[in-house]
């Protein structure tokens, strides 16, 4: 079986615009927003959503990245990846609305690790989750606040997000 494309570059751009507008609407003008991308593709997506929010409400948000490598509960079972730098904006995360951004929400374990990592950097007013794709199959009680596309898939399938600034192509595919 061959991979099938479920989102192309226009679909991804539209989903990110929708997420940006939903974030602005949910904020209701109250508090500063800090977008923290989960490397690798979550960071690229966070930067895009941040730019879109800044176009709507200039000065309302900042962006950074939050490495979760050492907070994962599967370090002994999966190949080790090199940690990425964590970049917290100079204002920090205390009393901010933090929006964690990732490419795919699956089991929820990555988000759990991100919450643990975030706790080491301060105490946000609120934490929200934005994902480009929610594919279901949760193992933990975690739900995204902002979703680009709900994509039901079998556990045997792989949802693959590829972004122009990371992979040289812009698409979301399902592979057998």
N, C-alpha and C positions, 0 to 999 in steps of 0.2 A: 504494500500500500504506500501511496505517496502522500507527502504532507499537503494539507489544504490550507490556503490562506483564508483567515476569517476577518482580519482587519488589514487594510492597506494604509498608505500614508495619509490619505484624506480622512479615513475613518479614525485614525489615531489622533490627528489634529482636532477633529470635531469632538472626540471624547475628552481630550484635554481642555478644550475651551469650555465644555459643559462642566467639568470638574472645577475649573477656575471660577466660573460664575456661581456654582453651588457653594464653594468655600466662602466667597464674598457675601453671599446671601445669608449663610449660616452665622457669620460673624456679627451681623447686625451693627457694624460700626464700633463694636466693643472689643478692645484689646488688640494687641499686635499679633501678627501671624508669623510663625517661624516654620518654614518648610524644611524638613530633614529627610533627605533621600537615603534609602538603604542601598549601598553599593551593590552592583554596578549600575544597572539600568534604572533603579529607583532614584539615584542621584541625578541622572540625566533628565528623568521625568520631573523631578522636583524643580530643577532649574527652569524647565519649560513652563510648568504651571505657575511658578513664581513670576516669571516674565509676563504671563497673561494676566495675573492678578494685579501686577504693577501697572499694566496698561489700563485696567479698570479703576483701580484706586491707588494712585502713586503714593509711595512711602508707607504703605500699610503692612508690608511683609519683608522678611529677609529669608535667606536660603543657606543651607549647609548640608552636611552629610553625617551619617551616624553609622560607624562600622559596628557590626554585631558579631564578627567572627568569633571572638573569645567568649561570647555569651550563649552560643548555640549549645543545645543539649545533645547534638549528634556528632560532636567533634571526633569521638573515637570510632565512629562508623563510616564517616565520609572522608574523602580525600581533603587534606588540609589546603585551604587557600590562603594566600598571603593577605594579612590584614590591610585594609585601606585606611587612609587617614580619616579621622573624625574631624569635621570642621563645624564648630558651633559658632554662630554669629557673635560678635563682640558684646552685644546686649545680653547674651545668654538666653536661657529658656525659662527662667523664673517668671512666673505670672503671665507667661505668653500662652497663646493658643498654638500648640505644636501640631503640625500636620505631618505625620509620618507618610512617606510616599514610597511605594514599591511597584514593581511591574506586575507580578502575579500573586494573588492570595490563594493558597491551597490548604495546607493543613493548619496554618495559624502559628506554627512554631517559629518562623522568622519574626513575626510580629511580637511574639512573647519575648524573644531575645532582644528585640529593639526596645521594648518597654523596660527590660532590665538594664540595658545600656543607657537609656535615657535617664533613668533614676540616678545614675552616677554623675549626671551633669546639671541637676537642679530639679526644681519642682514647678512644672507648668501649671497654668490655670486649668487647662483642659488638653487632652490628647485626642486627636482625630486620626483616622486612617483613610488614605486615598490610594486606590490601586487602579491600574489600567485594566486588568482582567481579574475577575473573581470566578474561579472555576469550581468552587464548592469543595466537598470532601473534607470538611473541617475536623480536626482532632481536638481542638481547643475551642472554648466558647468565645470566639473572636469574630467580629463583623466589621466590614468596611463601612465608613460613613459616606464616602464618595467613590463611585465605581464607574469606570469608563464603559465596561461591557461585562455582563454576566454571561459566562460561557460554560454551560454544562458540558462536562467531558467525562470519559471513563477514566478510572484510576490507571488503566494500562496505557492511556494516551499521554503525550507530553505537549504542553502548551509552551510555545517558544516565542518570546518577544525579542525582536531584533530592531535596534534603533540606529538611525543614520549616523549619529555622533559616536556611537560605540561599535557598531557592526558594519557600517557602510551600506546598510539597507534598512528600510522602514516597513515592518510588517509583523503581524502576529499569525502564527501558524499552529495547527494541531498536527502532531506527528503520531503515527501508530506506535 
